[in-house]
């Protein structure tokens, strides 16, 4: 059990570190767009969940949902290419709604 908790903590720490590094890179380099940042965010979240599954730890449903939404939103944002403020605001709203929806869905299934 302690080993599983350690692995969970390590995956969370690695995922958070990767997200901070990724977003720092997106902000620092001009050719990278918010849409590309969202795609990277989705890939990181889904990748951490895949690593959890490969190690026998259940994937977190909320980060799976947010990862998929970020991936899809990033693709839409890259194709549509709105201005920075609108793009970032819409991404935050979509992810916030997904988090609330996952809580509502989880509460109804319990």
C-alpha positions in Angstrom: 0.0 0.0 0.0 2.8 2.4 0.9 4.5 1.7 -2.5 1.2 2.5 -4.3 0.8 5.7 -2.4 4.4 6.6 -3.2 3.8 5.9 -6.9 0.6 8.0 -6.9 2.5 10.9 -5.3 5.4 10.5 -7.8 3.1 10.5 -10.8 1.2 13.6 -9.5 4.5 15.4 -8.9 6.0 14.5 -12.3 2.7 15.5 -14.0 2.6 18.9 -12.3 6.2 19.5 -13.0 5.8 18.6 -16.7 2.8 21.0 -16.9 4.7 23.9 -15.4 7.7 23.3 -17.7 5.4 23.0 -20.7 3.4 26.1 -20.0 6.6 28.1 -19.3 7.9 27.0 -22.7 4.6 27.9 -24.4 4.7 31.4 -22.8 8.4 31.9 -23.5 8.5 31.0 -27.2 6.4 33.0 -29.6 5.5 30.4 -32.3 3.8 28.2 -29.7 0.1 29.1 -29.3 -2.4 28.6 -26.5 -3.9 25.8 -28.6 -0.6 24.1 -28.8 -0.3 24.5 -25.0 -3.7 22.9 -24.5 -2.7 20.0 -26.8 0.4 19.5 -24.7 -1.6 19.7 -21.5 -4.0 17.1 -22.7 -1.1 14.8 -23.8 0.6 15.2 -20.4 -2.5 14.4 -18.4 -3.4 11.4 -20.5 0.2 10.3 -20.5 0.4 10.4 -16.7 -2.9 8.4 -16.5 -1.5 5.8 -19.0 1.6 5.5 -16.8 -0.6 5.0 -13.8 -2.5 2.2 -15.6 0.7 0.5 -16.7 1.8 0.4 -13.0 -1.5 -1.1 -11.8 -2.9 2.1 -10.4 -6.4 3.2 -11.7 -6.4 6.3 -13.9 -8.0 9.4 -12.4 -11.3 10.1 -14.1 -11.2 13.8 -13.7 -7.8 14.2 -15.3 -8.7 11.8 -18.1 -11.8 14.0 -18.9 -9.8 17.2 -18.6 -7.0 15.7 -20.7 -9.4 14.8 -23.5 -11.1 18.2 -23.4 -7.8 20.0 -23.4 -6.6 17.9 -26.4 -9.8 18.6 -28.3 -9.9 22.2 -27.4 -6.3 22.7 -28.4 -7.0 21.2 -31.8 -10.0 23.5 -32.3 -8.0 26.5 -31.0 -5.1 25.7 -33.4 -7.5 25.5 -36.4 -9.7 28.5 -35.4 -6.8 30.7 -34.0 -8.6 33.3 -31.9 -6.7 36.1 -30.1 -4.8 35.2 -26.9 -7.2 36.5 -24.3 -10.3 34.8 -25.9 -8.4 31.6 -26.4 -7.1 31.3 -22.8 -10.4 32.4 -21.3 -12.4 29.9 -23.3 -10.0 27.1 -22.4 -10.3 27.9 -18.7 -14.1 28.0 -18.9 -14.3 24.6 -20.7 -11.9 22.9 -18.2 -13.8 24.4 -15.3 -17.1 23.1 -16.7 -15.6 19.7 -17.2 -14.4 19.6 -13.6 -17.8 20.5 -12.3 -19.5 18.0 -14.6 -17.2 15.2 -13.5 -18.1 16.0 -9.8 -21.8 16.0 -10.6 -21.5 12.7 -12.5 -19.5 11.1 -9.8 -22.0 12.2 -7.1 -24.9 10.8 -9.1 -23.2 7.4 -9.4 -22.5 7.0 -5.7 
